[in-house]
Amino acid sequence: MLPHRSRLSVLVFLLPPLLLYGAAVLLPILQSLFLSFFSWDGITDMEFVGLSNYTHMLRHDPSFWTTFGNQLVYVAICLVLQLGGGLVVATLLASLTRGREVIKVLYLMPAVISTVAIAFLFQRIYATDGLINSILHAVGLGGLARPWLSDVHTVLAAVSTPEGWRFIGIYMVIIYAALIAVPKELEEAARLDGANRWQLFAHIRFPYIRPVWLTTTIMATTYALRGFDIPYLLTNGGPGQSSELVTTYMYKTAFTSTNYGYASTLSVFIVVECLVAVGLIVLLLQRKAES
């Protein structure tokens, strides 16, 4: 048990961030939950509709299911790039003896660049006369060139890639910090027993960094489920709804269609899917750890 003065000190330090968290996060969630039971255009009186918004979302709104499917693809691409790329780079970084700080800075730079600047950069990269098509023509693969942001078959991957690339550096640094904390004695003992690099990683390093991997997976998944800015800036959900995400659909429903009740329903769904995703990630990784 902490002494009374220590408990009071902890409370004094925790109270301001808890109040800020409640005002900035919990209160808007509760407001959205409340509004999701009403039909409201932001001007006239609110009309209580019960669960009608949820029924419409799940049963009568094909646009919702289209955006939800797009969101899952978007999350998958982001996770592969951020976690897979971060793990590969962190593993290579841990084996270097020189230039580590330079590489870390280079990979971290995209995370601190303005989102709007990143969107403009990739607009030029994806343009008809942009970097990707120029490279394809230069190497004799001009037949693969296309308008990446206007083609319904490529636009979703095109808007997902910048988001995945942007945060590789953050997860790389977190995973790298966990890797260099693995006891060297364990690795040396495994090498003496004849373990190769894959066995060393699978049976020594990864089990040791599993708690960090769980944290980074949760961070990357929940952030991707709430992804909005880069897809909205690049394509505004188009062409059609090929790159529309639940988040951009919610934004348009609220501020273009002025249907705040239904937009609040979509926002509640986003919160729920984030909670479900966290629960599934924890359950799956715990089962793997036990097995």
C-alpha positions in Angstrom: 0.0 0.0 0.0 1.2 3.5 -0.9 1.3 6.0 1.9 -1.4 8.7 1.9 0.9 11.4 0.6 2.2 9.2 -2.2 -1.4 8.3 -3.3 -2.3 12.0 -3.2 0.8 12.8 -5.4 -0.2 10.1 -7.9 -3.7 11.5 -8.0 -2.5 15.1 -8.6 -0.3 14.0 -11.5 -3.0 11.7 -13.1 -6.0 14.0 -12.7 -5.1 16.6 -15.4 -4.4 14.0 -18.2 -7.5 12.0 -17.2 -9.6 15.1 -17.3 -8.2 16.0 -20.7 -8.7 12.5 -22.0 -12.3 12.5 -20.8 -13.0 15.9 -22.4 -11.2 15.2 -25.7 -12.1 11.5 -26.2 -14.7 10.1 -23.9 -17.1 13.0 -24.1 -17.3 13.1 -27.9 -17.8 9.3 -27.9 -20.8 9.7 -25.5 -22.1 12.6 -27.6 -21.9 10.5 -30.7 -23.7 7.6 -29.0 -26.4 9.9 -27.9 -26.9 11.4 -31.4 -26.9 8.0 -33.0 -30.5 7.5 -31.7 -31.8 10.6 -33.4 -32.4 12.0 -36.8 -30.9 15.5 -37.0 -29.7 17.9 -39.7 -27.9 20.2 -37.3 -30.6 22.9 -37.5 -34.1 21.6 -36.9 -35.2 19.8 -33.8 -33.8 16.4 -33.2 -36.2 13.4 -33.8 -35.8 10.3 -31.7 -35.6 7.2 -34.0 -34.3 4.6 -31.6 -32.2 1.9 -33.4 -33.4 2.9 -36.9 -30.0 4.4 -37.8 -28.2 1.1 -36.8 -30.8 -0.9 -38.7 -30.3 1.2 -41.8 -26.5 0.9 -41.6 -26.5 -2.9 -41.2 -29.4 -3.8 -43.5 -30.2 -1.1 -46.0 -27.0 0.8 -46.8 -24.9 -0.9 -49.4 -22.5 2.1 -49.3 -21.6 1.2 -45.7 -20.6 -2.4 -46.6 -18.6 -1.1 -49.6 -16.7 1.3 -47.4 -16.2 -1.3 -44.7 -14.7 -3.7 -47.2 -12.4 -1.0 -48.4 -11.4 -0.2 -44.8 -10.3 -3.9 -44.2 -8.1 -3.8 -47.3 -6.7 -0.4 -46.3 -5.9 -1.8 -42.8 -4.3 -4.9 -44.2 -2.0 -2.9 -46.5 -1.1 -0.5 -43.7 -0.2 -3.4 -41.3 1.9 -5.2 -43.8 3.9 -2.0 -44.6 4.1 -0.6 -41.1 4.7 -3.8 -39.0 6.3 -6.0 -41.6 8.5 -3.2 -42.9 9.2 -1.9 -39.4 10.3 -5.4 -38.3 12.5 -6.0 -41.3 14.2 -2.6 -41.0 14.6 -3.0 -37.2 16.2 -6.4 -37.6 18.6 -5.1 -40.2 19.3 -2.0 -38.1 20.2 -4.2 -35.0 22.9 -6.0 -37.1 24.6 -2.7 -38.2 27.5 -1.3 -36.4 27.6 2.1 -38.2 25.0 4.6 -39.5 22.2 3.6 -37.2 21.2 7.1 -36.2 21.2 8.3 -39.8 18.9 5.5 -40.9 16.6 6.0 -37.9 16.3 9.7 -38.7 15.6 9.0 -42.4 12.9 6.5 -41.6 11.3 8.8 -39.0 11.2 11.9 -41.2 7.9 11.0 -43.0 6.1 10.8 -39.6 6.8 14.5 -38.9 6.1 15.8 -42.4 2.7 17.5 -42.9 0.0 15.2 -44.1 -1.0 17.7 -46.8 2.6 17.7 -48.1 2.7 13.9 -48.2 -0.6 13.9 -50.1 0.7 16.4 -52.7 4.0 14.3 -53.0 2.1 11.1 -53.8 -0.2 12.9 -56.2 2.8 13.8 -58.2 4.2 10.2 -57.8 1.0 8.7 -59.0 0.3 11.2 -61.8 0.2 10.1 -65.4 3.6 11.7 -66.0 4.7 11.0 -62.4 7.6 9.1 -60.9 6.1 5.5 -61.1 5.0 5.7 -64.7 8.3 7.4 -65.7 10.2 4.5 -64.2 8.0 1.9 -65.9 8.6 3.6 -69.2 12.3 3.8 -68.6 12.7 0.1 -67.9 10.5 -1.0 -70.8 7.4 -1.7 -68.8 5.3 1.2 -70.2 2.4 -1.2 -70.6 1.9 -1.3 -66.9 1.7 2.5 -66.6 -1.7 3.8 -65.6 -3.5 6.6 -63.8 -3.1 5.0 -60.4 -5.5 7.3 -58.5 -8.2 7.1 -61.3 -8.1 3.3 -61.9 -10.7 1.5 -59.7 -8.4 -1.5 -59.6 -5.4 0.3 -58.1 -6.7 3.3 -56.3 -7.3 1.6 -52.9 -3.8 0.3 -52.8 -2.5 3.7 -54.0 -4.1 5.6 -51.1 -3.1 2.9 -48.6 0.6 2.9 -49.4 1.4 6.5 -48.3 -0.2 5.8 -44.9 1.7 2.6 -44.5 5.0 4.2 -45.6 4.5 7.2 -43.4 4.7 5.4 -40.1 7.2 2.6 -40.8 9.8 4.6 -38.9 7.8 4.9 -35.7 7.2 1.2 -35.4 10.8 0.5 -36.6 12.2 2.4 -33.6 9.8 0.8 -31.1 10.7 -2.7 -32.4 14.4 -1.9 -32.6 14.4 -0.8 -29.0 12.8 -4.1 -28.0 15.3 -6.2 -30.2 18.4 -4.6 -28.7 17.0 -5.4 -25.2 17.0 -9.2 -25.9 19.7 -10.7 -23.6 22.8 -11.5 -25.6 23.4 -14.6 -23.5 20.3 -16.3 -24.9 21.3 -15.6 -28.5 24.8 -16.9 -27.9 23.5 -20.0 -26.2 21.2 -20.6 -29.2 24.0 -20.2 -31.7 26.2 -22.7 -29.7 23.3 -25.1 -30.0 23.3 -24.7 -33.8 20.4 -22.4 -34.3 20.2 -20.6 -37.6 19.1 -17.0 -38.1 15.4 -17.9 -38.6 15.4 -20.2 -35.5 17.1 -17.5 -33.5 14.5 -15.0 -34.5 11.5 -17.3 -34.1 12.4 -18.9 -30.8 14.5 -16.3 -29.0 13.9 -12.8 -30.3 10.3 -12.8 -31.2 9.0 -14.4 -28.0 11.0 -11.9 -26.0 9.6 -8.9 -27.9 6.0 -10.3 -28.1 4.6 -7.8 -25.6 6.0 -4.9 -27.7 4.7 -6.5 -30.8 1.3 -6.7 -29.3 1.4 -3.0 -28.4 2.6 -2.0 -31.9 0.0 -4.2 -33.6 -2.8 -2.6 -31.5 -1.4 0.9 -32.3 -1.1 0.3 -36.0 -4.5 -1.4 -36.3 -6.5 1.1 -34.4 -4.8 4.0 -36.2 -5.5 2.4 -39.6 -9.1 1.8 -38.7 -9.4 5.6 -38.0 -7.4 6.5 -41.2 -8.9 9.5 -42.9 -6.7 12.3 -44.0 -4.5 10.9 -46.8 -7.2 9.0 -48.6 -9.5 12.0 -48.4 -6.9 14.4 -49.7 -5.8 12.1 -52.5 -9.1 10.9 -54.0 -12.0 12.1 -51.7 -13.2 8.5 -51.8 -13.3 8.2 -55.6 -13.5 7.2 -58.3 -17.0 6.3 -57.3 -16.6 4.6 -53.9 -13.5 2.7 -54.8 -11.3 4.3 -52.1 -14.1 5.4 -49.8 -13.4 4.4 -46.2 -15.9 4.3 -43.3 -14.2 7.4 -41.9 -14.5 9.4 -45.1 -18.1 8.2 -45.6 -18.9 9.4 -42.0 -17.4 12.8 -42.7 -19.4 13.2 -45.9 -22.6 12.0 -44.2 -22.1 14.6 -41.5 -20.8 17.7 -43.4 -22.1 17.1 -46.9 -25.4 15.4 -46.4 -25.9 17.1 -42.9 -27.2 13.8 -41.5 -25.6 14.1 -38.1 -27.6 11.3 -36.5 -26.5 8.7 -39.1 -22.9 10.0 -39.1 -22.9 9.5 -35.3 -24.0 5.9 -35.9 -21.0 5.4 -38.2 -18.7 7.0 -35.7 -20.0 4.6 -33.0 -19.3 1.7 -35.3 -15.7 2.9 -35.8 -15.2 2.9 -32.0 -16.8 -0.6 -31.7 -14.7 -2.1 -34.5 -11.5 -0.7 -32.9 -12.5 -2.3 -29.6 -13.3 -5.6 -31.3 -10.0 -5.5 -33.2 -8.0 -4.9 -30.0 -9.8 -7.8 -28.3 -9.1 -10.2 -31.3 -5.4 -9.1 -31.4 -4.9 -9.7 -27.7 -6.7 -13.1 -27.9 -4.8 -14.3 -30.9 -1.4 -13.4 -29.6 -2.1 -14.8 -26.2 -3.2 -18.1 -27.8 0.0 -18.2 -29.9 2.1 -17.5 -26.8 0.4 -20.3 -24.8 0.8 -22.7 -27.7 
